[in-house]
Amino acid sequence: MLTRYRTYHKARMAGLLASLLCCALLTGCKKRISMTTVEVADSIRHYYPVIAGQELNLVYDLTNTGDQPLIIRDIQPSCGCIVTMPESRMVLPEKTIRLKFVYQSAKNIGYVQHVIRIYGNIKPKGMAKLVFDVNVVPHADYTRDYEELY
């Protein structure tokens, strides 16, 4: 009986030791990625007027100018009327990614300014901003009243 007890506890201790060793090895594999710098050509844009209901295609070239890979964690437009066309979320150093967005002007009338925030390991604050503005004009044949808009 005593030998069975010792064998059982040795097996449990060996299993516990093996699981602790695996946990220690796996947590040591984590590589920390440092901050990097980015450059966006023409990050502030002014567009010609569009007719309400038209779509406006936005394309921004984002270049990783640092020496670390850029990991894009999140892209947050300031309005639900901007649809993100996701592609890759990682940009190697000295490479460029093309970010595509579609602005749907159906619910806007007049001058609008929107900001698209890109979050990642970007110096200095972890965020890059893309700003654009456009004047949305109503269709000349038909102007909807307040109840139809909302």
C-alpha positions in Angstrom: 0.0 0.0 0.0 2.8 2.4 0.9 4.5 1.7 -2.5 1.4 2.5 -4.4 1.0 5.8 -2.4 4.6 6.8 -3.2 4.3 5.9 -6.9 1.0 7.9 -7.2 2.5 11.0 -5.6 5.7 10.7 -7.7 3.6 10.6 -10.9 1.5 13.6 -9.7 4.7 15.6 -8.8 6.3 14.7 -12.2 3.1 15.9 -14.0 3.0 19.1 -12.0 6.7 19.7 -12.6 6.2 19.1 -16.4 3.3 21.5 -16.6 5.2 24.2 -14.6 8.2 23.7 -17.0 5.9 24.1 -20.1 4.4 27.3 -18.6 7.8 28.7 -17.9 9.1 27.9 -21.4 6.0 29.3 -23.2 5.9 32.6 -21.4 9.6 33.1 -22.2 8.8 33.0 -26.0 6.9 36.3 -25.9 8.7 39.0 -28.0 7.9 42.6 -27.2 7.5 44.9 -30.2 8.7 48.5 -29.7 7.2 51.7 -30.9 7.7 52.7 -34.5 7.1 55.8 -36.7 4.7 56.1 -39.6 4.1 58.6 -42.4 0.9 59.2 -44.2 1.1 61.1 -47.5 -1.6 63.7 -47.5 -3.3 62.8 -44.1 -5.5 66.0 -44.2 -7.8 66.1 -47.3 -10.4 68.4 -48.7 -12.8 66.9 -51.2 -15.1 68.5 -53.8 -18.8 68.5 -52.9 -20.8 65.3 -53.4 -24.5 64.7 -53.8 -26.2 63.2 -50.8 -26.3 59.4 -51.2 -23.1 59.2 -53.2 -20.2 57.2 -52.0 -16.7 58.6 -51.8 -13.7 56.2 -52.0 -10.8 57.2 -49.8 -7.3 55.6 -50.2 -4.4 56.5 -47.9 -0.9 55.1 -48.2 0.6 54.5 -44.8 4.4 53.9 -44.7 6.2 52.4 -41.7 9.3 54.6 -41.4 10.7 53.0 -38.3 12.8 49.9 -37.7 10.1 47.8 -36.0 7.1 46.2 -37.6 3.9 48.2 -37.3 1.0 46.3 -35.8 -2.4 48.0 -36.4 -4.6 47.1 -33.4 -7.7 49.0 -34.4 -9.1 51.5 -36.9 -11.9 53.7 -35.6 -13.7 56.1 -37.9 -15.5 59.0 -36.3 -18.8 58.1 -38.0 -20.7 54.9 -38.9 -20.9 56.2 -42.4 -17.3 55.3 -43.0 -16.7 51.7 -43.9 -13.2 50.2 -43.5 -11.9 47.8 -46.2 -9.6 45.7 -44.0 -6.4 44.2 -45.5 -3.3 43.4 -43.6 -2.9 44.6 -40.1 0.9 44.4 -40.1 3.4 46.5 -41.9 7.1 45.6 -42.1 9.8 48.4 -41.7 10.2 50.6 -44.8 7.0 49.1 -46.4 3.8 50.8 -47.4 0.2 49.6 -46.9 -2.8 51.0 -48.7 -5.8 51.7 -46.4 -9.1 51.9 -48.2 -12.3 53.4 -46.9 -15.7 54.2 -48.3 -17.6 57.2 -47.1 -21.4 56.9 -47.5 -23.0 60.4 -47.6 -26.6 59.4 -47.4 -27.2 60.7 -43.8 -25.2 63.9 -44.0 -26.1 67.3 -45.5 -23.8 70.3 -45.5 -20.2 70.5 -44.5 -18.8 67.5 -42.6 -15.4 66.8 -41.2 -14.4 63.2 -40.2 -11.4 61.7 -38.5 -10.2 58.1 -38.9 -8.0 57.0 -36.0 -5.4 54.2 -36.5 -4.2 52.6 -33.2 -1.1 50.6 -32.9 2.6 50.8 -31.8 2.9 54.2 -33.3 5.1 56.9 -31.8 4.5 59.1 -29.8 0.9 58.5 -28.6 0.0 55.1 -30.2 -2.3 56.7 -32.7 -2.3 58.3 -36.2 -5.1 60.5 -37.5 -6.5 60.8 -41.0 -8.8 63.8 -41.5 -11.0 64.7 -44.4 -13.8 67.1 -45.1 -16.5 67.3 -47.7 -19.6 69.3 -48.5 -22.6 67.1 -49.0 -25.3 68.9 -51.1 -28.9 67.7 -51.5 -30.0 66.5 -54.9 -31.3 69.4 -57.0 -34.6 67.6 -58.0 -35.7 66.5 -54.6 -34.9 67.8 -51.1 -36.1 65.6 -48.2 -37.6 67.2 -45.2 -36.6 66.5 -41.6 -39.1 63.7 -41.0 -37.8 61.8 -44.1 -34.2 62.2 -43.0 -34.7 61.0 -39.4 
